[in-house]
Structure formats: C-alpha cells, structure tokens
Amino acid sequence: MDETTENVITDESDLFLQTVPRTLVHRAGVAEVFVTGIRQIGPDHFRVGAQWPRSHSYYGPVARRWHDPMLLAETVRQVQLLVAHQGYGVPMGHQFLSHDATHAITPDGALLGDRPAHVLLDVRCSNIKRRGNTVSGYVTHIECLRDGVSVGSGSMTVTCLPPALYRRLRGSATENTPQRNLPEPVTPASVGRHWGFDVVLGATGVGRTWTLRADADHPVLFDHPLDHVPGMVVMEAARQASLAVLERPDALANAMNCVFDKYVEFDSTCVLTATEAVPGPGNTWTVRVDFAQGGTIAASITVSLTAG
C-alpha cells in the first residue's frame, strides 16, 4: 500500500460526518443509509465514506463477533447510486438495472469494535457508456479500507434507465405487486434468524430446495415499494440458503459473487436450489444458489462462508 493510501483516513475524515441525503441512494428510511460522504478524485475515481452500526434491526452482529457482511453488500449498492447521481449527474428518477455484483470482506475486517466501523471505499469506474450526454452504464470497482487497512472489495455492473425507457422495458410488469399468501418459513434458527418475519426461505420439504418468501411488509427488506423483488432480498435468500446447507447458522457469509440475468418477479413462484457445501482451506466453504422462475434461471449466487 502506498503512502497516499495509508493517509486516506486522516486526510478524508470529513467523509464520515453525516449520512448523504437518502434520495441519492434510493432509500426511504434515513436509518437505512450507510454512506456518509463522497469526494471525486479524478474523472472516474471517487472516495466514499460509510459507517456500519454495531447493531441494526435486520443486519445485526453475526455470532456476536462480526459485522454482518450484508452491510457491505448494501453499501456497494448505495455507492453505485451515489456515484451515478452525485458524480456523473444521472437525473433522479432513473432506474438502475444490476447485471452482476460482488462483495467480499475478511473475517478480521468484519470484526466488531467498540464503536461503529468507518469504512473508506476507493471507487474506480470503467466501461462508461452514455446515452446522449447522460451516463447510461458503468462498472464500479471498490476497495474497502478500515483504519487504513484493506479489508475487502466490491463491484457492480449497472445500466441506468430513464423512466420512459424503463416503462417500455418492463411493460405490464410495472403493475406487479407482491404476493400476500406467503409460504411457511423454514425454522428461523436454521438460517440465523430469531423470527419467521425475517426469514426469506419458504419450506418445501425437499432437500436444498426452497421457495422465495418475499414479505413486502418487511420494513428493511422492502424499504419502499417496487415492481420486482429487490436484489438485496435475493442476496439475503442466498445467504440463508447457504447457512441452511452448511448447518452452521452462526457462520459468516463473508463473500458473494452474483449474476442477475432477469428481474425476480412477484407474479410467479421463485424456486431456490443449492449445491452441497464445498470445503475450502481452513474453516471455509462455498455454496451456489440458483433462482429459477418461469422455467429459466433468474439469478445465480455463489456464497463463501467462514465458520470460526
């Protein structure tokens, strides 16, 4: 790490003073905003501050030891929106289509401290595309630093769609609304949860197979109305499925590699199937989870887990 990077936390402490306006990261609730500031370093280079709380109503501590890595996943999502609106001037009202996303954090980097974690995100964008004078897509590459040490990374490939184009793309699907007859949840404790309300896997009685259980009344997973299942809900389902397969609900799902081929819709059942857990070095495993809907795969997510 060069001297410039080592001094970033000191030089840019003002990035952690307050959260950014919630509208810039497409959140209704101020409490769900984790990014706290942005500075442009170069044409396609930004630094963003983020604060991760020591407790959260949904993304709470894992095994009383670690920050929930889904805080990083949500931070990556918020970073690409903030960069679009604040860095590239993409107008509010545009919709964002995510094609793929990754996040990874080391177990040491995720450890709880005696105060909220301040995470500096060094963001570089590539493959910039434009529709007229407006940026219409790009790839974000993110390095995550905590106390000046690199602890993780993230990435996302997005397309920015103006409202009229989004309506043409989605057609009648813009009228889709969530299902209210939810399947019975799996046992909450088996997926690291205390209450069925927080479970996104519907029980099927078939090994390593579930239905997606997307409860639109959940105040965190559905922070605001949408016409499709949010990507964060799909990722949470992959996390819960991997914990169920591993039979270690206290494991740390510290990395994901996600491919989103289609929106997961409200109007038909989405079936999740998971592989067996494949062991890696030390106490690590990987599980792949596929999301099938309407006869095709809508998303595939590979989850990496650490059990200490």
N, C-alpha and C positions, 0 to 999 in steps of 0.2 A: 504494500500500500504506500503510495507516495505521500509526501509531506502535506500537499494540498488537501488530500482526502482525510488525513489524520486530523487536520484542523477544522474540518467542516462543522462539527458540532459546536465548537466555540464561536466560529465566525457566523453561524446561522441560527443561533439560539432564538432569535426573534420569530422563527418559523413555528414555534411551539406555544405562542402566547394565547391563542384562541382558535376555535374551530372556524373553518371557512363557512360562508353562507350555505345553508342546507340545499338551496335550489341548485347550486353549482355541482352537487354530487347526487342529485335526483333523490333526495330523502325528504320525507315529510316531518320526521321527528328529529329535533336538534340532538337528542341523546344518541342517535344512531350515526352521527357524523364523527369520523375518526381523524380526518385530515385537518391540519391546523395552519397551513400556510404554503405558499408557492413562490419560488423565485426562478426567473428564466436566466440560465447561464449562457446559452447560445441559441442559435436558430431552432434546434430540435433537441435541446438539452435543458432539463429543469431539475430543481431540487424541491422536494415536498416534505413537509413535516407531518408526522402522525403521532397521536397519543393513544395508547391502548390502556383501557382501565384495568384495575386489578380485579374488579368484578363487573359482571354485566348480566342483565336479566336472561339472556339466552347464551351468549358466548362467554360463559364463566370459566373459571380455572379448571384445568384438566388434572385429575389426580392430586389436587391441592398443590401442584408443583409448577405447572406451566400455564402461560397464557394460551388461550385457545387459538390454534393456527388459523381458524376461520376468521379471526380478526385480521390476519394478513390478507386472506382472500378478499374480504370486503374492502380492505384498504387498497388493494390493487384495482378493484372495480372503481372505487372513488377517485383514485389517481387519474385513471384514463379519462374520466368525465371532467375532472378539474382541468387537466391539461387541454382538453378539447375546447372548453368554454373560455378559460382564462388565458391559456397560452396561444391557441390558434383562432380564437374568436368564432367558434362554431355557435350559431344562434341557439338560444334557449328554445325548447320545443322540438328540436331534432331528436330522433330516436337512435339508439345505438344497438347494433347487431354484433354480438361477440361470436367470433368463429372458433377461437381457442383461448385457453388461459392456463397459466401455470402459477404455482406458488410453492415455495419451499423455505423452511426455517430449521436451523439446527436445534436440537433439544436444549443445548446451553443457551442459545439465543432466545428461546421461548420461556426461560425460567422466570418465575415471578420475583419481583424485587420488593423493596419496602415503599415504593411509590409507583405511580403509573409509568409505563415504559414510553420513552421518547424515541421514536424510530425515524431516522432520516432516510428518505428514499431518493436515490440518484436515478433520474429517469432520462432515458435517451429514446428518441422516436426514430423510426426508419420506415421505408416504403410509404412515404407520404403521398397520398392521392388527393386530387382536387376535382371538384365539380364547379367549373367556372372559377371564381375567386375564393370559394369556400372549401376548406379541408373536408374530404369525404371518407377518409380512412387512413389508418396508420397502424404500426406495430409499436407497442411500448415494451422496453426492456428496463427492468428495475433492479437495482442493487439496494439491499436494506442494511443500514448500519445502525447499531445500537451502542452507545458510548464509544463511538469511533471505530467499532469493530464490525466487519461484515458478517452478518448472521443469517442472511437469506437472500432470496431473489424472487422475482415475479415477472410475468409477461402477459400480454393480451393483444390479440389482433381484432380490430374493430372496424366496422363500417358505420358512417354517420349518415342518417337518412332524414331529409326534410319531411315535414308532416304529410304533404300530399303524396310523396313517393312511398312513404311507409304505408299509407292507406291503400295505395294501389298494390303494393306487395302483399299485404295481409288480406285484402279483400274483406269478405264477410267475417273473417276471424277476429276483426277488431271488435265485434259484438260478443265474443265469447266471454262467459262468466264462469267463475269457479263452481265446481260441483259441491253440493251441500250434504249429500249422502256419502260420508267418508267411510272407508273400510276400517275395521277394528285395528288399532295399532298393535305392533309387537310389544312384548313386555318392555317397559321403559328401561329398566335396569340393564337389559341385554345390550342396549345401544348407548349407554352412558347418560341416560336421562332419568329424571325423577317422576315426571308426569306424562301421561299419554298425550296431553295437549302439545307437547314439544316433540313428539315422535312423528317422523315423516315417512315411515315404512308401514304399509298395511300388511297384516299377516295373511299368508296363503296356505300354510301347512306344507309347502313344498320346499325342500332344502335349497338354500341360497337363492331364493326367489321371493320377491315381494311386489306389491303394487305401490305406486307413489301415492302418498297421503298428503295432499296439499291443502291445508286449512287456511282459507282466506281470512279468517277471523284472528289469526295469529298476529300480534302487533309488531313483531320484529321481522318475521319471515315475509309478511305482507305489509310493509310499512305504508304502502299506498296502492290503489287499485291498478291492475294491469290486465291485458287481454291474453296473457300466457303465464305459465309457471316461471317465476324468476330463476335466473341461473344460480343464485345463491341457495335456493331451495333444492335444486338438482344436486349441487355440490354437497349440501348437508345430507341428502339422502345417500350419496356415495360414501360419505364418512360413516354414517350409521350402519350401512350395509357392511363396510369393511370391518367395523368393530364386532358386528354380529358373527361374521365369518371367522374372525380370529378368536372369538370368545374371550376377548380382553376389553371390556368396556372402558377400562382406565388407560388404554393405550393412547399414545399421542399420534394422531394422523397428521404428520408434520409436512407432507408434500402431496400435491395433486398435479396431474397432467390431464387436462380436459380438452376434449374435442366436441364442439357443438355443431351438429350437422343440420338440425332443424329446431324450431321452437318446440318445447313440450307444451302441448295444448291442454285446455281444460275440458274439452268436449269428448274425450275418449280415455280409456284406461291406459296408463303407462306402466309397463312391467319391467322391473329391475331383475337382472340376473348377475350373479357374481361368481368369479372364479374361486377356487380354493386359495388360501393364503400361501404365497411362495416365500420361503425363508431367504433372507439375505445375510450379510455379515452382522455379527453381534446379535442383538435382540431386535432385528428389523424384518419386516415382511412387506410384500406388495400384494394388492388385490385389485383386479379390474372389475368394474361395474358397467354394464351396458343398460341403456334405457331404450326400450322398444315401444313404439306406438304406431298404430295404423299399419303394421306389417313391415316397418323399417326401423333402423336404429336412429334415434334422435340425438343421442349423446353417448359418449364413452369416456369414462374417467378412471385413471389408474391412481390408486391411493397408496402412498408409502407410510408405514407405521413404525413407531418405536415403542417398545414396552420395557420400562425400566424396573 
